[in-house]
């Protein structure tokens, strides 16, 4: 199984599409940092967790498309020929879905860590020791993990049904970033990072999440896990 995982990771990371997506993410991240993040959000400092979370939330539509593209690259017609070999092995078929999903997530994490590191380096270069790196990483986890699990789960299920469905999901992942959802329904959390600090009534408040937002993030995580289990169940049923 480790050989299949490493094969999928190498195949993704070595592709020109990965490096193209990395270049686009870094360019868009740099442009966001110097034009929007530097001004801060909701009357908070540019180096606050709120501003940093909003920075990542702006990039998440692009990152979501990248994740779904990685999954499409694993289940398109060319890749399906490789499934014939894996289906002939004695290992449970559900494991192969998990391994392929893990490989796509690994490639996505490289993109996400790159733009996260870019943001921290940018802010540290400007503001030095004033940057609360630990809180920025906490905000990054709150922003990145729910969309990752949700899109990875639904993408795996859709890709196993029909690879072309992933292009529909790519359009969905991109469109969601431009629709002003209420805070608890916002997959990427942009409205939370830009609106909730104002409701606290303090100048540059400490980073915190209300109960409704915690439940919302948990539901996105749970939904992604359910989609993942459905994909595994469907694979076992078909085998």
Phi, psi and omega in degrees: 000324180295327179293320178294318179299312181295324177298314181294320179296313180298319181297324180283311186291329181277354182283153179292335179293321179299312182291328175294316178295321178298316180297318180295316180298317180292321178295312180295322178297315179297317179295321178294319181297315186275346181249330184242307184297324183299338178271350183078166178233147175051042178063028176251166181292154178300332181262014178282157175301330179295312179294322181290320177297320178295323176301312180291323179297326176294329182273344187296325175302318178293318178294324177297317176298320179298316179299314180292328176293319177300320179291322176298321181296341180267345185232013175287178187300323179295318182287333182296338176295330179289335179297331179300322179289318182289328179291339182276353181272158185282350183292148177304135185297331180297332180295325182293323176297317179295320180295316179295321177295319179297323179294317178295319179296321178299314178297320179295318180299326177297320176294313183297318179294327179294314181287330175294314178297321178300316180295316181294318179296317179300311182291321179295321179296328182273321189243358174059228186289353179286347184280118179277085188302319181299317179290327176295321178292324176295316177297323179297318179297318179295326181280321191271321190293312180300313177297325179299308183294318181296309182289326178295319180292310182290329178292321179295317179295313181296319181295327179286331177286307179197126186298330181294338178297336180293331176290327174296317178293327176298317177297321177297313181299324179285318183293324182301330180288348182248003179259126182282077178287156170300159187307315185283345180258357183280110182302319185270348175077015182297318180295328178296312184290333184260343184247322185297321180303329180292326182287342181289329176084016178239157176279119181052064184291159176294152182290130178203163179233130176290164183301320181298323179289322178297317178296318179299313179298320180295324179291322176296319177296316180295318179298319178297319178295321178296316178299321179296315179294324177296321178297318179294317179298319180294322179295317180295322181293325181282339184276000000 
